[in-house]
Amino acid sequence: MTRELVRRLPELVSLAVVAGVLVALPFLLSSYNVSLAAQVGIFFIAVLGLNILTGYSGQISIGHGAFMAVGGYTTAVLSRDHHMNLVLTMVLAFAICFVLGLILGLPALRLSGVYLALATFAFAVSVPLLPLQWSTFLGGSGGVQTSRTVTDLWVYGVAWTCSAILFVLAWLVLRGRMGRAFRAVRDSEIAAVASGIELPVYKTLAFGISAAYAGVAGSLFVLATNGFAQPSEFSVFLSLQLLVGAAVAGLGSLWGILAGAAFIGLLPQVSTSVPVIGSDHGRDVVFGLMVVLVMLLLPDGFAGLLARLRGLART
Amino acid sequence: MAGNYKKLGALLCGLVLTVGLAGSAAAAHKAHHHKNAPGITKRQIKIGGTFPLTGPASLYKTIPAAEQAFYAYINARGGVHGRKIKDIVLDDQYDPSKTVPAVKQLVQQKHVFAIVGSLGTAPGLATWGYLNQRKVPQVLLATGDGYWGNCVHHGCDGGRKPWTMGWQPDYPSEAKLYARYIVAHKPNAKIGVLYQNDAYGRNLLGALKRGLGSRASQIVDAEPYNTTDSAQVVGGHVVALASHGADTFLIFATPAAAIAALATEAQIPGWTPLTILNNVSGNPVFVHLAAQSGAKPDGVISTTYIESPTTQSNLPGMKLAKKIIHKYAPALDQSFAAGDSNIVYGLGTAWTFVYALKHAGKNPTRKSLMKALRSMNTKKNPFVYPGMKIQTSNKRTFPMEQLIFNKWSGGATGDWHTFGKVLNTGH
């Protein structure tokens, strides 16, 4: 037992450091930077969820922005119509997106690779059109406003608390039987089936869990936008951003996911102050260049970089 | 043991990152102190705004450029009460989730005095709660939706918003004028309406119906389109209107869709309805684009409230505009010569802000700025249509409440020509 503790000590220390820094940040940062740090927390949740799907079960999704939209609209509509407690709406967003993820997981059973990517892409394109179709219920392009708005500090606190809870949840899920099953499916579906893993169950389950995470992130995303949900907030670009975040994160490392979330959460803001091309017009250029650079230099993401550093330390 | 090294390495990386973040944050903390009147010093007043500089709505990006040119012109003449105006323009791509962080950046990091001229209804709605809560002026918004005036008094959507106001004539009043025109000139019209499927489009359609009164039954078809629709889909709606037998065609659409609608109209054999185009799409530059894709714009009716860089180039306002643009924003010279009315729009807004700032006292506060904005009364804005007034009161918060009709002639290289009198649209 003590040996186990000693072995895990560095991990525990790093977790404690992250937690300590997160608690200290609001006292150190200006209110604007707290809102940026909250944004990173929101993307942390979404990237964490996407990581379970793409990293562990080996399925791709370009549709996670749509799950964020569902989560965000859940919060906005419940608050507008029923003045529901905002944290409660996030729990419901989690549940609704979990079910929706399971359902979207069904076609994923028959599709893989680029075809699955296209199917989820279609999902990302079509969901933001629903509010326009049902505009009395979902506000059309005029958007939905929550009955209560919250401060940056509220979003920061709740986002990182959720991050912690969902991180532990992911750890619990992935360390045991289910995590092993996900990885087996990723590495070889045939081998997984031969070993008695029920493919449909685990593939849809991965979709469900991952979608539920995106749903919570979506709720917070809307609350961070002053409680205003509107279709153009959830464009296809958001889904692509999440995928970039997951790619930058790499597989299964807390630091990796932090780096991925910070990458997509902060880079658009930071890149406007890059000299020469860093004007507003250059923002997307800088973002694109950075993505290309990261993919060239860190093909396995930030987690891969850490693994390489470990390799260096060993020799 | 090697395992411990690798974890240690990761830990160090993380620490370096967070220390760096905290350091930059501490630096940001030091940068500001003016608590009572943020964004204002003896020599400078800092304002900001959000606009779609990139993305699908970036056709509007000449507006902030023109505003900055006008402030540069004022600054070169000593500024306002000795203060130079610094205008920080941020890109939000017309996406409210980008508007919110941009506005927070302007207010909490750049510490601007006021948000001036920001463009778009949804971006405005996403930020007005935040700005009113913090008592930051959100003024001269570039959108004509009813929210920016009426709600201030009637308290819709979350109570009064005393720190918010618009600039241009509101859309419902514009639609009522079109109703009046139809009743007067084509009483037996069979009306077909193409409208944007959102608050803006429905506002216009609703006001048109109210304006038509008992004649509203003459609307034979109203077709909604979405901003995300392709030109083909928009064209399909126009064909539907024609097949319903409409002989009067109203376009309540933003530029891209309006261009598609005009182009489709010309391609339908034997269909030559009286066409009315709402003024947000009436920029001559857009009509020229439509003509390039086959539209025959002669005879189209619209309205305006600003001077034209082309047909009124001899007026002192347009001469001044040309000079300012050439000196302070030479990149816009060509669009200005082509008649880009958004440039004039930007100059007109900036002029209004400077006018209010002059009347907000030697040491303006956010409150005194709002008071000045709420008590304007002048015909001197050189960029609005001759004779039109900028007028506000505590009860009237749309500064511009006048329009004049215009008609297109001259084909693909033509222009708008105004007719009739300046009309009051006030409610």
Chai-1 contact restraints between the chains, C-beta under 6 A:
chainA,res_idxA,chainB,res_idxB,connection_type,confidence,min_distance_angstrom,max_distance_angstrom,comment,restraint_id
A,P10,B,N4,contact,1.0,0.0,6.0,A-B,restraint_1
A,P10,B,K7,contact,1.0,0.0,6.0,A-B,restraint_2
A,S14,B,L11,contact,1.0,0.0,6.0,A-B,restraint_3
A,V21,B,T18,contact,1.0,0.0,6.0,A-B,restraint_4
A,L28,B,A22,contact,1.0,0.0,6.0,A-B,restraint_5
A,L28,B,A25,contact,1.0,0.0,6.0,A-B,restraint_6
A,L29,B,A25,contact,1.0,0.0,6.0,A-B,restraint_7
A,S30,B,A25,contact,1.0,0.0,6.0,A-B,restraint_8
A,S30,B,A28,contact,1.0,0.0,6.0,A-B,restraint_9
A,S30,B,H29,contact,1.0,0.0,6.0,A-B,restraint_10
A,S31,B,Q108,contact,1.0,0.0,6.0,A-B,restraint_11
A,Y32,B,K104,contact,1.0,0.0,6.0,A-B,restraint_12
A,Y32,B,Q108,contact,1.0,0.0,6.0,A-B,restraint_13
A,Y32,B,Q109,contact,1.0,0.0,6.0,A-B,restraint_14
A,N33,B,A25,contact,1.0,0.0,6.0,A-B,restraint_15
A,S35,B,K104,contact,1.0,0.0,6.0,A-B,restraint_16
A,L132,B,N197,contact,1.0,0.0,6.0,A-B,restraint_17
A,L132,B,N226,contact,1.0,0.0,6.0,A-B,restraint_18
A,G140,B,D198,contact,1.0,0.0,6.0,A-B,restraint_19
A,S141,B,D198,contact,1.0,0.0,6.0,A-B,restraint_20
A,G142,B,D198,contact,1.0,0.0,6.0,A-B,restraint_21
A,G142,B,A199,contact,1.0,0.0,6.0,A-B,restraint_22
A,G143,B,A122,contact,1.0,0.0,6.0,A-B,restraint_23
A,T149,B,G129,contact,1.0,0.0,6.0,A-B,restraint_24
A,T225,B,S97,contact,1.0,0.0,6.0,A-B,restraint_25
A,T225,B,V100,contact,1.0,0.0,6.0,A-B,restraint_26
A,T225,B,A126,contact,1.0,0.0,6.0,A-B,restraint_27
A,N226,B,V100,contact,1.0,0.0,6.0,A-B,restraint_28
A,N226,B,A126,contact,1.0,0.0,6.0,A-B,restraint_29
A,N226,B,G129,contact,1.0,0.0,6.0,A-B,restraint_30
A,N226,B,Y130,contact,1.0,0.0,6.0,A-B,restraint_31
A,F228,B,P96,contact,1.0,0.0,6.0,A-B,restraint_32
A,F228,B,A126,contact,1.0,0.0,6.0,A-B,restraint_33
A,Q230,B,P96,contact,1.0,0.0,6.0,A-B,restraint_34
A,Q230,B,A122,contact,1.0,0.0,6.0,A-B,restraint_35
A,S232,B,D95,contact,1.0,0.0,6.0,A-B,restraint_36
A,E233,B,P96,contact,1.0,0.0,6.0,A-B,restraint_37
A,E233,B,S97,contact,1.0,0.0,6.0,A-B,restraint_38
A,W255,B,A10,contact,1.0,0.0,6.0,A-B,restraint_39
A,D280,B,L53,contact,1.0,0.0,6.0,A-B,restraint_40
A,D280,B,D91,contact,1.0,0.0,6.0,A-B,restraint_41
A,L306,B,A10,contact,1.0,0.0,6.0,A-B,restraint_42
A,L309,B,G9,contact,1.0,0.0,6.0,A-B,restraint_43
A,R310,B,K6,contact,1.0,0.0,6.0,A-B,restraint_44
A,A313,B,Y5,contact,1.0,0.0,6.0,A-B,restraint_45
A,A313,B,K6,contact,1.0,0.0,6.0,A-B,restraint_46
A,R314,B,A2,contact,1.0,0.0,6.0,A-B,restraint_47
